Amino acid sequence: MISKLPHVGTTIFTTMSALAQQENALNLSQGFPDFNCDPELIEYVNKHMKAGHNQYAPMQGLPLLRRRIAEKTAKIYGCKYDPATEITLTSGASEGLFCAITAMVHPGDEVIVFDPAYDLYIPVIELNGGKAVQIKLQFRDYCIDWAQVAKAVSPKTKLIVLNSPHNPTGAVLSGDDLRQLAAIVRNKEIFILSDEVYEHIIFDDLQHHSVITEPELAKRAIVMSSFGKTYHATGWKIGYAVAPREITAELQKIHQFNAFTINTPIQHALAEYILKEEKYRDLGSFYQQKRDKFRQVTAGSRFKPLTCKGTYFQMMDYSAISDLPDTEFAVELTQKFKIAAIPISVFYHDREDNKVIRFCFAKADETLEEAGKVLSAI
Ligand SMILES: Cc1ncc(COP(=O)(O)O)c(C=O)c1O
């Protein structure tokens, strides 16, 4: 069989998690909590299952949930979206990202992507016959050089993919970043896909700047959110896209032949749970405590933390410990010291290796303390 993705293997997350399991190692590699979601949320799902909400929901998502997402979006970002035509429930942000790229990218189109990039974007761009034009975030603060972006834009540029707060680096975009991007795309037919799954996981009193708060960007943007990330339920795979009507119509044409519709009882449960504002408002401080705990328990180690402004990932510079390439160091760490992490070079198209690995700190305090003891002894 001729592969459509000849250069794609199993993702690094699957590889490292399998190795972690085989080595009985602490798994700080894959991005999910090792604690449970709110029992109340589980009860809501249970209630709706028992009430008989177990058949297909509408293709776009449950109307009540779409309405409440629109209300939340208006409240926290001050932006109005029509629940009937501008919001789509998706099978995790992943399916939404897939549908968005597929809707927007035609063969021969160029798509600007920032390296290190979440691993889904480029294979999907290529599946659709597009060409990823990769621009590196600047090591060590992982900022975007907008002059470089302006230079990379060509008549073939169709889409720019953003991710803030950023996986794996923990960098966040500022209001000024959005204004610079707006100036670049003004009067051009370029779409924006903004992956904002960590929108509520932002630290140190920083504010999340969604692209929808910048009108020049909002009118051309699809923004992806993830209930899995926000409510500690990554295994439920439920997210949503907000986008202007014409863009949503194209996205839904793909979605209806992909997932078609999303888990009904969970949508009912979320339509209730989303009203509890504190659950997402307090998420930043919840994970900031985890970040600070992880930094505190590794403070005496030879791992040097990089700045982390958001997400639940801490990048660590291990150059004081080893000269090994990061992929080999990550394997050694798992096999010898029983802690799994993610090497960052795999997120770069040219495999740039800055001797940095990523740890997920969405873990119970005991897990973080145990990890701290091991890492401090290396
Ligand atoms: C940047 C980014 N985008 C999208 C996703 C996928 O989100 P979901 O689990 O809702 O599909 C992840 C999950 O790790 C992520 O880190």
The ligand as an SDF file (V2000), in Angstrom:
LIG
                    3D

 16 16  0  0  0  0  0  0  0  0999 V2000
   -1.8950   22.0120   21.7090 C   0  0  0  0  0  0  0  0  0  0  0  0
   -2.9150   20.9270   21.7320 C   0  0  0  0  0  0  0  0  0  0  0  0
   -3.9230   20.9560   20.8470 N   0  0  0  0  0  0  0  0  0  0  0  0
   -4.8700   20.0020   20.8220 C   0  0  0  0  0  0  0  0  0  0  0  0
   -4.8400   18.9360   21.7060 C   0  0  0  0  0  0  0  0  0  0  0  0
   -5.9020   17.8950   21.6270 C   0  0  0  0  0  0  0  0  0  0  0  0
   -6.9690   18.1860   22.4650 O   0  0  0  0  0  0  0  0  0  0  0  0
   -8.1810   17.1450   22.6420 P   0  0  0  0  0  0  0  0  0  0  0  0
   -7.7290   16.1130   23.6160 O   0  0  0  0  0  0  0  0  0  0  0  0
   -9.3210   17.9650   23.1340 O   0  0  0  0  0  0  0  0  0  0  0  0
   -8.4210   16.5550   21.2980 O   0  0  0  0  0  0  0  0  0  0  0  0
   -3.8060   18.8620   22.6360 C   0  0  0  0  0  0  0  0  0  0  0  0
   -3.7190   17.7080   23.5660 C   0  0  0  0  0  0  0  0  0  0  0  0
   -2.7040   17.4190   24.1220 O   0  0  0  0  0  0  0  0  0  0  0  0
   -2.8200   19.8780   22.6610 C   0  0  0  0  0  0  0  0  0  0  0  0
   -1.8170   19.8550   23.5420 O   0  0  0  0  0  0  0  0  0  0  0  0
  1  2  1  0
  2  3  1  0
  2 15  2  0
  3  4  2  0
  4  5  1  0
  5  6  1  0
  5 12  2  0
  6  7  1  0
  7  8  1  0
  8  9  2  0
  8 10  1  0
  8 11  1  0
 12 13  1  0
 12 15  1  0
 13 14  2  0
 15 16  1  0
M  END
$$$$
